[in-house]
Amino acid sequence: MLGSLLLVGTLASCAPRVGTVAGVTQTPVLVKVSSGAAKGEAVTVQGRYLGGPTTGRIRLGADENGQGGYLIPSDSVRSWTDSEIVFSVPVTAAAGGSWLYIEVNGRQSTGLPFSVSGQ
């Protein structure tokens, strides 16, 4: 019985932590993005630790290292939770393939390839 309790305690201490723990912010992780979209169309991004509209920013058009590109204006964001973001591709977005990143409290997420169609 004692061995079982120790095992449960050990497993619980290994469980992933969510959000901010004692001032430490988790690195945002992107899991999936909807297929490429034309200007004005909605894009859905799914992941973990995505923060919210007051703590996060969306970077589109970056290179594979997260450099360059531009930030999506806040008025293009339709909804934002810690696990899903829906935004509209701005009409000023450059057409072509690039990478999408989310930045939360200064921490850059993993990136996903994304393409803006020229329509």
N, CA, C and O of each residue as an XYZ file, in Angstrom:
476
protein
N       0.823     -1.187      0.000
C       0.000      0.000      0.000
C       0.872      1.257      0.000
O       0.619      2.192     -0.760
N       1.886      1.276      0.844
C       2.770      2.436      0.903
C       3.475      2.637     -0.430
O       3.657      3.769     -0.877
N       3.877      1.521     -1.073
C       4.517      1.609     -2.386
C       3.599      2.237     -3.415
O       4.046      3.020     -4.253
N       2.320      1.902     -3.360
C       1.351      2.479     -4.289
C       1.195      3.968     -4.073
O       1.113      4.722     -5.042
N       1.153      4.409     -2.837
C       1.026      5.831     -2.540
C       2.253      6.595     -3.001
O       2.140      7.702     -3.527
N       3.432      6.003     -2.806
C       4.659      6.654     -3.267
C       4.671      6.785     -4.780
O       5.080      7.816     -5.313
N       4.220      5.739     -5.479
C       4.172      5.771     -6.930
C       3.213      6.848     -7.415
O       3.534      7.580     -8.351
N       2.040      6.959     -6.794
C       1.066      7.979     -7.178
C       1.645      9.368     -6.943
O       1.496     10.247     -7.792
N       2.296      9.578     -5.818
C       2.909     10.867     -5.523
C       3.997     11.215     -6.517
O       4.115     12.365     -6.939
N       4.798     10.216     -6.896
C       5.867     10.439     -7.870
C       5.281     10.788     -9.235
O       5.754     11.714     -9.893
N       4.257     10.057     -9.664
C       3.633     10.336    -10.956
C       2.978     11.712    -10.967
O       3.059     12.424    -11.968
N       2.340     12.090     -9.886
C       1.697     13.398     -9.826
C       2.730     14.512     -9.931
O       2.460     15.550    -10.536
N       3.906     14.311     -9.351
C       4.930     15.351     -9.417
C       5.520     15.467    -10.818
O       6.149     16.477    -11.134
N       5.335     14.463    -11.659
C       5.845     14.487    -13.033
C       4.823     15.032    -14.026
O       5.149     15.245    -15.194
N       3.605     15.258    -13.579
C       2.553     15.738    -14.482
C       2.927     17.112    -15.030
O       3.503     17.931    -14.315
N       2.599     17.366    -16.297
C       2.926     18.671    -16.887
C       2.197     19.796    -16.180
O       1.057     19.634    -15.744
N       2.832     20.892    -16.074
C       2.245     22.062    -15.438
C       1.608     22.935    -16.527
O       2.075     22.955    -17.666
N       0.568     23.636    -16.175
C      -0.158     24.453    -17.138
C       0.068     25.930    -16.832
O       0.042     26.349    -15.675
N       0.291     26.716    -17.894
C       0.388     28.164    -17.755
C       1.605     28.614    -16.984
O       2.721     28.169    -17.256
N       1.396     29.504    -16.013
C       2.484     30.077    -15.240
C       2.529     29.427    -13.871
O       1.512     29.360    -13.181
N       3.692     28.950    -13.473
C       3.878     28.338    -12.171
C       4.979     29.103    -11.454
O       6.126     29.122    -11.902
N       4.629     29.728    -10.349
C       5.598     30.481     -9.540
C       6.455     31.401    -10.403
O       7.676     31.445    -10.252
N       5.809     32.135    -11.308
C       6.532     33.106    -12.124
C       7.235     32.538    -13.336
O       7.857     33.291    -14.085
N       7.158     31.229    -13.557
C       7.796     30.616    -14.717
C       6.738     30.392    -15.788
O       5.746     29.704    -15.545
N       6.938     30.963    -16.965
C       5.977     30.823    -18.054
C       6.380     29.663    -18.953
O       7.550     29.523    -19.307
N       5.411     28.833    -19.319
C       5.649     27.714    -20.222
C       5.848     28.230    -21.639
O       5.255     29.236    -22.027
N       6.674     27.547    -22.403
C       6.863     27.890    -23.804
C       5.621     27.462    -24.584
O       5.201     26.310    -24.482
N       5.024     28.374    -25.364
C       3.851     28.006    -26.157
C       4.212     26.940    -27.198
O       5.286     26.980    -27.799
N       3.306     26.002    -27.394
C       3.521     24.915    -28.342
C       2.378     24.907    -29.350
O       1.215     24.779    -28.970
N       2.709     25.046    -30.644
C       1.691     24.955    -31.689
C       1.577     23.509    -32.127
O       2.584     22.843    -32.369
N       0.350     23.028    -32.229
C       0.100     21.638    -32.596
C      -0.438     21.534    -34.016
O      -0.052     20.643    -34.772
N      -1.336     22.458    -34.374
C      -2.010     22.353    -35.679
C      -2.485     23.728    -36.122
O      -2.918     24.543    -35.306
N      -2.400     23.975    -37.421
C      -2.970     25.187    -38.001
C      -3.803     24.768    -39.206
O      -3.434     23.851    -39.940
N      -4.929     25.447    -39.402
C      -5.770     25.125    -40.558
C      -4.973     25.362    -41.838
O      -3.954     26.052    -41.834
N      -5.451     24.783    -42.919
C      -4.726     24.913    -44.190
C      -4.651     26.378    -44.606
O      -5.357     27.228    -44.064
N      -3.802     26.653    -45.557
C      -3.606     28.025    -46.023
C      -4.907     28.744    -46.309
O      -5.919     28.118    -46.625
N      -4.875     30.051    -46.197
C      -6.090     30.836    -46.364
C      -5.802     32.065    -47.214
O      -4.667     32.531    -47.304
N      -6.843     32.570    -47.824
C      -6.747     33.818    -48.586
C      -6.910     34.988    -47.624
O      -7.346     34.812    -46.486
N      -6.569     36.144    -48.077
C      -6.722     37.353    -47.276
C      -8.178     37.515    -46.866
O      -9.081     37.372    -47.691
N      -8.404     37.815    -45.589
C      -9.752     37.971    -45.068
C     -10.367     36.701    -44.524
O     -11.364     36.769    -43.806
N      -9.807     35.537    -44.842
C     -10.360     34.270    -44.369
C      -9.863     33.947    -42.959
O      -8.830     34.442    -42.510
N     -10.640     33.095    -42.279
C     -10.310     32.702    -40.905
C      -9.263     31.591    -40.881
O      -9.249     30.705    -41.735
N      -8.396     31.664    -39.886
C      -7.365     30.656    -39.635
C      -7.525     30.206    -38.192
O      -7.697     31.037    -37.299
N      -7.470     28.887    -37.950
C      -7.547     28.346    -36.600
C      -6.211     27.722    -36.246
O      -5.684     26.893    -36.988
N      -5.666     28.129    -35.099
C      -4.398     27.604    -34.588
C      -4.711     26.884    -33.290
O      -5.384     27.431    -32.417
N      -4.217     25.644    -33.162
C      -4.410     24.884    -31.935
C      -3.062     24.610    -31.293
O      -2.062     24.410    -31.982
N      -3.044     24.601    -29.974
C      -1.796     24.348    -29.264
C      -1.999     24.342    -27.768
O      -3.107     24.146    -27.270
N      -0.899     24.563    -27.057
C      -0.918     24.606    -25.595
C      -0.168     25.843    -25.135
O       0.771     26.303    -25.784
N      -0.609     26.374    -23.990
C       0.047     27.534    -23.366
C       0.025     28.757    -24.293
O       1.012     29.488    -24.374
N      -1.091     28.981    -24.987
C      -1.180     30.073    -25.950
C      -1.548     31.411    -25.312
O      -1.679     32.415    -26.012
N      -1.712     31.430    -24.012
C      -1.987     32.694    -23.337
C      -3.350     33.243    -23.717
O      -4.336     32.510    -23.784
N      -3.388     34.529    -23.961
C      -4.638     35.195    -24.326
C      -4.331     36.449    -25.115
O      -3.164     36.775    -25.337
N      -5.363     37.156    -25.541
C      -5.150     38.328    -26.399
C      -4.384     39.460    -25.723
O      -3.818     40.313    -26.407
N      -4.357     39.483    -24.389
C      -3.617     40.553    -23.712
C      -2.147     40.189    -23.483
O      -1.318     41.068    -23.244
N      -1.827     38.897    -23.555
C      -0.440     38.470    -23.301
C       0.259     37.932    -24.544
O       1.475     37.741    -24.541
N      -0.509     37.686    -25.610
C       0.070     37.029    -26.781
C       0.024     37.862    -28.041
O      -0.738     38.821    -28.158
N       0.869     37.466    -28.985
C       0.915     38.083    -30.311
C       1.071     36.971    -31.344
O       1.664     35.929    -31.066
N       0.533     37.204    -32.536
C       0.625     36.253    -33.637
C       1.598     36.819    -34.662
O       1.437     37.950    -35.119
N       2.612     36.029    -35.023
C       3.585     36.446    -36.033
C       3.401     35.567    -37.273
O       3.479     34.341    -37.201
N       3.156     36.216    -38.402
C       2.948     35.523    -39.679
C       3.999     36.018    -40.656
O       4.430     37.168    -40.578
N       4.410     35.159    -41.570
C       5.382     35.560    -42.579
C       6.820     35.448    -42.114
O       7.723     35.962    -42.774
N       7.049     34.786    -40.991
C       8.408     34.632    -40.458
C       9.149     33.527    -41.203
O       8.550     32.741    -41.938
N      10.466     33.484    -40.998
C      11.234     32.367    -41.556
C      11.150     31.188    -40.583
O      10.508     31.289    -39.537
N      11.797     30.074    -40.928
C      11.676     28.865    -40.104
C      12.275     29.026    -38.707
O      12.031     28.190    -37.838
N      13.054     30.086    -38.475
C      13.628     30.355    -37.154
C      12.813     31.376    -36.365
O      13.192     31.763    -35.260
N      11.685     31.813    -36.945
C      10.820     32.765    -36.256
C      11.230     34.211    -36.428
O      10.733     35.083    -35.715
N      12.123     34.480    -37.357
C      12.599     35.841    -37.581
C      11.806     36.510    -38.707
O      11.356     35.847    -39.641
N      11.645     37.817    -38.604
C      10.969     38.569    -39.659
C       9.469     38.432    -39.582
O       8.904     38.146    -38.526
N       8.840     38.640    -40.707
C       7.389     38.586    -40.764
C       6.764     39.818    -40.142
O       7.407     40.863    -40.039
N       5.522     39.700    -39.729
C       4.789     40.823    -39.167
C       3.802     40.307    -38.132
O       3.434     39.133    -38.140
N       3.383     41.188    -37.250
C       2.413     40.837    -36.224
C       1.004     41.060    -36.750
O       0.719     42.078    -37.381
N       0.134     40.108    -36.486
C      -1.271     40.224    -36.869
C      -1.909     41.289    -35.976
O      -1.762     41.229    -34.755
N      -2.613     42.263    -36.561
C      -3.261     43.294    -35.730
C      -4.315     42.687    -34.805
O      -4.976     41.712    -35.164
N      -4.467     43.262    -33.624
C      -5.405     42.721    -32.636
C      -6.847     42.710    -33.143
O      -7.640     41.875    -32.708
N      -7.203     43.615    -34.048
C      -8.579     43.618    -34.554
C      -8.849     42.483    -35.541
O      -9.990     42.284    -35.958
N      -7.803     41.733    -35.919
C      -7.980     40.562    -36.781
C      -8.238     39.285    -35.980
O      -8.580     38.251    -36.555
N      -8.076     39.354    -34.656
C      -8.286     38.183    -33.794
C      -9.777     38.042    -33.504
O     -10.415     38.965    -32.997
N     -10.324     36.867    -33.836
C     -11.747     36.604    -33.602
C     -11.981     35.997    -32.224
O     -12.947     36.346    -31.545
N     -11.094     35.085    -31.810
C     -11.186     34.481    -30.475
C      -9.807     33.958    -30.087
O      -8.984     33.636    -30.943
N      -9.572     33.881    -28.764
C      -8.256     33.445    -28.280
C      -8.429     32.796    -26.915
O      -8.874     33.439    -25.964
N      -8.074     31.518    -26.826
C      -8.041     30.818    -25.544
C      -6.632     30.252    -25.379
O      -5.783     30.416    -26.255
N      -6.396     29.592    -24.260
C      -5.080     29.024    -23.988
C      -4.749     27.858    -24.919
O      -3.596     27.435    -24.999
N      -5.769     27.331    -25.632
C      -5.522     26.189    -26.513
C      -5.936     26.416    -27.970
O      -5.651     25.571    -28.819
N      -6.604     27.539    -28.282
C      -7.031     27.778    -29.660
C      -7.154     29.269    -29.956
O      -7.669     30.047    -29.154
N      -6.664     29.634    -31.131
C      -6.758     31.018    -31.601
C      -7.420     30.995    -32.972
O      -7.082     30.163    -33.814
N      -8.356     31.902    -33.196
C      -8.960     32.074    -34.513
C      -8.728     33.529    -34.914
O      -9.089     34.451    -34.184
N      -8.120     33.720    -36.087
C      -7.890     35.081    -36.574
C      -8.140     35.139    -38.073
O      -8.157     34.113    -38.753
N      -8.332     36.342    -38.573
C      -8.514     36.565    -40.006
C      -7.184     36.998    -40.607
O      -6.455     37.788    -40.007
N      -6.871     36.483    -41.786
C      -5.659     36.906    -42.483
C      -5.877     38.353    -42.933
O      -6.835     38.636    -43.652
N      -5.003     39.265    -42.518
C      -5.182     40.674    -42.915
C      -5.110     40.853    -44.427
O      -4.408     40.109    -45.112
N      -5.829     41.832    -44.940
C      -5.810     42.097    -46.381
C      -4.438     42.591    -46.832
O      -4.124     42.549    -48.022
N      -3.629     43.051    -45.901
C      -2.281     43.525    -46.225
C      -1.237     42.409    -46.194
O      -0.059     42.659    -46.453
N      -1.660     41.172    -45.879
C      -0.718     40.048    -45.784
C      -0.111     39.743    -47.151
O      -0.795     39.773    -48.174
N       1.179     39.450    -47.143
C       1.865     39.059    -48.383
C       1.492     37.621    -48.734
O       1.448     36.751    -47.865
N       1.225     37.383    -50.019
C       0.900     36.031    -50.471
C       2.165     35.191    -50.505
O       3.260     35.697    -50.751
N       1.995     33.895    -50.252
C       3.121     32.969    -50.314
C       3.268     32.166    -49.039
O       2.521     32.346    -48.077
N       4.240     31.285    -49.052
C       4.490     30.405    -47.917
C       5.454     31.027    -46.922
O       6.362     31.771    -47.290
N       5.239     30.711    -45.672
C       6.107     31.201    -44.604
C       5.832     30.366    -43.361
O       5.362     29.233    -43.458
N       6.124     30.923    -42.210
C       5.903     30.241    -40.935
C       5.037     31.103    -40.034
O       5.025     32.330    -40.139
N       4.310     30.433    -39.143
C       3.436     31.063    -38.179
C       3.964     30.774    -36.781
O       4.311     29.635    -36.470
N       4.025     31.802    -35.937
C       4.472     31.669    -34.551
C       3.532     32.443    -33.644
O       2.887     33.400    -34.072
N       3.461     32.022    -32.389
C       2.740     32.753    -31.360
C       3.778     33.158    -30.316
O       4.637     32.359    -29.943
N       3.696     34.373    -29.860
C       4.593     34.847    -28.802
C       3.735     35.171    -27.589
O       2.779     35.940    -27.688
N       4.073     34.586    -26.445
C       3.332     34.810    -25.207
C       4.309     35.284    -24.144
O       5.270     34.590    -23.814
N       4.054     36.469    -23.615
C       4.929     37.043    -22.588
C       6.398     36.997    -23.007
O       7.274     36.720    -22.188
N       6.657     37.267    -24.275
C       8.027     37.305    -24.770
C       8.615     35.955    -25.146
O       9.752     35.896    -25.613
N       7.875     34.873    -24.956
C       8.362     33.537    -25.320
C       7.773     33.132    -26.664
O       6.561     33.201    -26.867
N       8.631     32.713    -27.569
C       8.193     32.310    -28.903
C       7.817     30.836    -28.919
O       8.504     29.996    -28.337
N       6.726     30.542    -29.590
C       6.242     29.163    -29.717
C       7.089     28.388    -30.716
O       7.976     28.929    -31.376
N       6.780     27.112    -30.796
C       7.242     26.323    -31.917
C       6.533     26.889    -33.147
O       5.486     27.519    -33.000
N       7.053     26.691    -34.328
C       6.455     27.243    -35.526
C       5.764     26.182    -36.373
O       6.047     24.989    -36.268
N       4.857     26.650    -37.209
C       4.179     25.786    -38.176
C       4.197     26.477    -39.537
O       4.004     27.690    -39.621
N       4.427     25.707    -40.602
C       4.372     26.324    -41.935
C       2.944     26.746    -42.259
O       1.977     26.071    -41.904
N       2.841     27.895    -42.950
C       1.535     28.418    -43.313
C       1.658     29.214    -44.599
O       2.669     29.874    -44.841
N       0.619     29.146    -45.420
C       0.641     29.819    -46.703
C      -0.578     30.726    -46.856
O      -1.707     30.336    -46.556
N      -0.321     31.950    -47.332
C      -1.398     32.887    -47.657
C      -1.579     32.840    -49.165
O      -0.645     33.102    -49.924
N      -2.807     32.500    -49.596
C      -3.045     32.452    -51.040
C      -3.202     33.865    -51.572
O      -3.558     34.784    -50.834
N      -2.933     34.028    -52.865
C      -2.911     35.351    -53.476
C      -4.252     35.904    -53.870
O      -4.295     36.917    -54.568
N      -5.336     35.311    -53.474
C      -6.653     35.795    -53.874
C      -7.116     36.956    -53.056
O      -8.211     37.471    -53.280
